[in-house]
Amino acid sequence: MNAEPPQCPAYLATGAELSIELEDSAGTLRMAVVHPVLPFTSSQVVVARLSSKDTATACRLAPGLSVVLKIFDPRFLKRRGPDDDDQPWSEAELEEFQRHKGELTRWCQTLHPDALGMDNWEEFYFLRMYSDHAAEVEAYRMLHPLQGCGVPVFYGSGTLDLSRTAPPCAFNPRLILLEHIADAVSLRDIDPLLLSAPLVESLLDTMQRLGALGVAHGDLNFTNYLFTPARRPTRAVIIDFADSVSRRPDSTDEEWTRLVEEYGVMRETRIKIAMRFTIAGLRVPAACSPEDLPGFGDMNRASLSSL
């Protein structure tokens, strides 16, 4: 077996045992890593399988079921400074965090008010992951009617216990547990001939329902559209809601409609589908006709291929 790449820590490598504390004191899950999904990006994604049966029902997991764990650990964020390297906390930063954890808002507002330019400054990255996790959890809860169809099943949220890792971590990162869609291909890699009219229409229907259910997706890149099964897809799935916005209870219909229109999720999706067909020299589906997409006709095939 090949060794895991350096960016994958030992505690997330294939075969590693994980301990997960579910939120709201719902119990502890013991899971085994099936494999990490590399390379890690803003979050760390691993496929894992339940290794104990005692708390499996706490989040509707059947024994032996493989799930995706999406972990929000700021230590792996890239573009942190000029050298893009991972930057573990110093002893002083660790001690400062331990003193203030549990008082997150006050700590983040007062600890380093003028430190945004510091290469080793951690609180911004911590807040970023804290916010991304909260956004995903809220989005999946709002999108419960679409789970298992247009979006993955959301099994729950919790924290990963890193108290026994070497070197130890200053905190336990948050995570979410999602449906593992094993046999899938992204919009970036799919053969456009597999994008049947019903499949495209189901994807556009999902995008329409996101807004109706109170979620605006903020990161619609080609890899966040999945189609399964890969060789003959019958299901279109939207993933990655870390940059999404969920509707506030006090927002009016007019305010929410305006925000969804500003995010442009329907137009963005139609353009991306049209791009895939245009790059392949194929006729664009009627539902994504370039005539209805201002500016699309100005893009030549070469510029589309570079996206």
C-alpha positions in Angstrom: 0.0 0.0 0.0 1.3 3.5 -0.9 2.1 5.9 2.0 -0.4 8.7 2.5 0.8 12.1 1.1 2.5 14.4 3.7 -0.5 16.7 3.9 -2.6 13.9 5.4 -1.9 13.6 9.2 -1.7 10.1 10.7 -5.0 10.5 12.5 -6.8 10.9 9.2 -4.9 8.2 7.3 -6.5 5.0 6.0 -7.3 2.7 8.9 -7.1 5.4 11.6 -9.7 5.2 14.5 -11.7 8.4 15.1 -13.7 9.5 18.1 -16.6 11.9 17.3 -18.7 13.7 19.9 -22.1 14.4 18.4 -23.6 17.8 19.2 -26.4 18.3 21.7 -24.8 15.5 23.8 -26.2 12.9 21.4 -23.4 10.5 22.1 -20.0 9.4 20.8 -19.3 7.7 17.5 -16.2 5.4 16.9 -15.3 5.4 13.3 -12.6 4.0 11.1 -11.1 5.9 8.2 -11.7 4.1 4.9 -9.7 6.6 3.0 -9.0 10.4 3.0 -10.2 12.4 0.0 -7.1 14.1 -1.3 -5.9 16.8 -1.8 -7.5 18.6 1.2 -8.8 22.0 0.3 -10.5 24.5 2.8 -11.8 21.5 4.7 -10.6 18.0 5.2 -12.8 15.2 3.8 -12.5 11.6 4.7 -14.7 8.6 4.0 -15.2 6.7 7.3 -17.2 3.7 8.5 -18.9 3.2 11.9 -16.9 0.8 14.0 -19.2 0.5 17.0 -22.9 -0.2 17.2 -23.9 1.4 20.5 -24.6 4.9 19.3 -25.3 4.2 15.6 -28.9 5.2 15.9 -28.0 8.6 17.4 -27.6 10.0 13.8 -29.4 7.4 11.8 -26.3 5.5 10.8 -26.5 1.8 10.1 -23.5 -0.3 11.2 -21.0 -0.6 8.4 -22.4 2.3 6.4 -19.7 4.5 4.8 -20.2 8.2 5.3 -18.3 11.4 4.5 -16.8 13.4 7.3 -16.1 17.0 6.4 -13.8 18.5 9.0 -13.3 22.2 9.6 -9.8 22.5 11.0 -8.1 25.9 10.4 -4.6 24.5 10.5 -5.1 23.1 7.0 -6.3 26.3 5.3 -4.1 27.4 2.4 -3.3 31.0 1.3 -2.6 31.9 4.9 0.4 34.0 4.1 3.1 34.5 1.5 4.4 30.9 1.7 1.0 29.1 1.8 2.4 26.7 4.4 0.4 25.1 7.2 1.2 27.0 10.4 0.8 25.1 13.6 0.0 27.2 16.7 2.9 28.4 18.8 2.9 27.5 22.5 1.9 31.1 23.4 -1.1 31.0 21.0 -2.1 27.6 22.3 -2.1 28.9 25.9 -4.0 32.0 24.9 -6.7 29.9 23.2 -7.0 27.6 26.2 -7.6 30.6 28.4 -10.3 32.1 26.2 -12.1 29.1 24.6 -15.7 29.1 25.6 -15.6 32.9 25.2 -15.2 32.8 21.4 -16.8 36.1 20.5 -15.0 38.3 23.0 -11.7 36.5 22.4 -11.9 37.0 18.6 -12.8 40.6 19.0 -10.1 41.6 21.4 -7.1 39.3 21.2 -5.3 40.8 18.2 -7.3 43.8 16.9 -4.5 45.0 14.6 -3.0 41.7 13.6 -4.7 40.9 10.3 -1.3 41.2 8.5 0.5 38.8 10.8 1.5 35.6 8.9 1.1 33.5 12.0 -2.2 35.0 13.2 -4.8 32.3 13.8 -8.0 33.8 15.0 -9.2 34.8 11.5 -8.7 31.3 10.3 -10.5 29.9 13.3 -13.5 32.2 12.7 -13.5 31.2 9.1 -13.9 27.6 9.9 -16.4 28.3 12.6 -18.5 30.2 10.2 -18.2 27.7 7.4 -19.3 24.9 9.7 -22.3 26.9 10.9 -23.3 27.8 7.4 -23.2 24.1 6.2 -25.2 22.9 9.2 -27.9 25.5 8.8 -28.1 25.0 5.0 -28.6 21.2 5.3 -31.2 21.6 8.0 -33.1 24.1 5.8 -32.8 21.7 2.8 -34.1 18.7 4.6 -36.8 18.1 1.9 -34.0 17.7 -0.7 -31.8 15.4 1.3 -31.1 12.1 -0.5 -32.1 13.6 -3.8 -30.8 17.0 -4.8 -28.4 17.3 -1.9 -26.6 14.7 0.2 -28.2 13.2 3.3 -27.1 15.1 6.4 -26.5 12.8 9.3 -25.4 15.2 11.9 -22.8 17.5 13.3 -20.1 17.2 16.0 -16.5 17.6 17.0 -13.5 15.4 16.3 -11.6 14.4 19.5 -7.9 15.2 18.9 -6.9 15.2 22.5 -4.7 12.1 22.0 -3.0 13.0 18.7 0.7 13.7 18.5 1.4 16.6 18.6 -1.8 17.4 20.5 -4.2 20.0 19.0 -5.3 23.1 20.9 -9.0 22.4 20.2 -11.3 19.8 18.7 -12.4 20.8 15.2 -16.0 20.7 14.2 -17.3 18.4 11.5 -20.4 17.2 9.7 -21.5 13.7 8.6 -22.8 13.4 5.1 -24.0 10.7 2.7 -21.2 9.1 0.8 -21.9 9.3 -2.9 -19.3 6.8 -4.0 -20.0 6.5 -7.7 -20.3 10.0 -9.0 -18.7 12.3 -11.5 -18.6 16.1 -11.3 -19.8 18.6 -14.0 -16.1 19.3 -14.7 -15.4 15.7 -15.7 -18.7 14.4 -17.0 -19.2 13.5 -20.7 -21.9 16.0 -21.7 -23.6 13.3 -23.7 -24.6 11.8 -20.3 -26.4 15.0 -19.3 -29.9 14.0 -20.5 -32.7 16.6 -20.7 -34.5 15.1 -17.6 -31.2 15.1 -15.6 -30.5 18.8 -16.5 -34.1 19.7 -15.7 -33.8 17.9 -12.3 -30.7 19.9 -11.5 -32.3 23.2 -12.4 -35.3 22.3 -10.3 -33.0 21.6 -7.3 -31.4 25.0 -7.8 -34.8 26.6 -7.9 -35.9 24.8 -4.7 -32.7 25.9 -2.8 -33.9 29.5 -2.9 -37.5 28.5 -2.1 -36.3 26.6 1.0 -34.2 29.5 2.2 -30.7 28.8 1.0 -28.5 30.7 -1.5 -25.4 28.7 -2.6 -22.2 30.8 -2.7 -19.7 28.5 -4.4 -21.0 27.0 -7.6 -17.8 25.7 -9.2 -17.9 22.8 -11.6 -16.8 20.3 -8.9 -19.8 21.1 -6.7 -22.3 19.6 -9.1 -22.2 15.8 -8.9 -24.0 13.2 -11.1 -24.5 9.6 -10.0 -24.1 6.8 -11.0 -21.1 8.0 -13.0 -21.5 5.9 -16.1 -25.2 6.4 -16.5 -26.3 9.2 -14.1 -29.9 9.5 -13.0 -29.4 11.8 -10.0 -27.9 15.3 -9.9 -26.6 16.5 -6.5 -25.3 19.9 -5.2 -22.6 19.8 -2.5 -20.5 22.2 -0.4 -22.7 24.8 1.4 -19.9 26.3 3.4 -20.2 29.7 1.6 -24.0 29.6 1.5 -26.4 32.1 3.0 -29.5 30.9 4.8 -32.6 33.1 5.1 -33.1 34.9 8.4 -36.4 34.5 10.1 -37.0 38.3 10.0 -36.2 38.8 6.3 -39.1 39.7 4.0 -40.0 37.9 0.8 -38.7 40.8 -1.2 -35.4 41.0 0.6 -34.8 37.3 0.2 -35.8 37.2 -3.5 -33.4 40.1 -4.1 -30.6 38.3 -2.4 -31.2 35.1 -4.3 -31.2 37.0 -7.5 -27.9 38.7 -6.6 -26.3 35.3 -6.0 -27.5 34.3 -9.5 -27.5 30.6 -8.8 -29.9 29.7 -11.6 -28.1 31.7 -14.3 -24.7 30.4 -13.0 -25.9 26.8 -13.2 -27.3 27.2 -16.7 -24.1 28.9 -17.9 -21.9 26.1 -16.6 -24.0 23.4 -18.2 -24.0 25.4 -21.5 -20.2 25.7 -21.2 -19.8 21.9 -21.0 -21.8 21.3 -24.1 -20.1 24.2 -26.0 -16.6 23.0 -25.2 -17.5 19.5 -26.5 -19.0 21.0 -29.7 -22.5 19.8 -28.8 -25.9 21.5 -29.0 -26.8 23.1 -25.7 -30.0 21.8 -24.0 -33.0 24.1 -24.5 -33.2 24.7 -20.7 -29.8 26.3 -20.9 -30.0 28.0 -24.2 -27.3 30.7 -24.6 -29.8 33.0 -26.2 -31.3 33.4 -22.7 -27.9 34.0 -21.1 -26.7 37.5 -21.6 -22.9 37.6 -22.3 -22.6 33.9 -23.0 -22.3 34.4 -26.8 -19.2 36.6 -26.3 -17.2 33.7 -25.0 -15.3 31.7 -27.6 -14.5 28.0 -27.2 -10.9 28.7 -26.2 -12.0 31.0 -23.3 -14.5 28.4 -22.2 -11.9 25.7 -22.1 -9.7 27.7 -19.8 -12.3 27.9 -17.1 
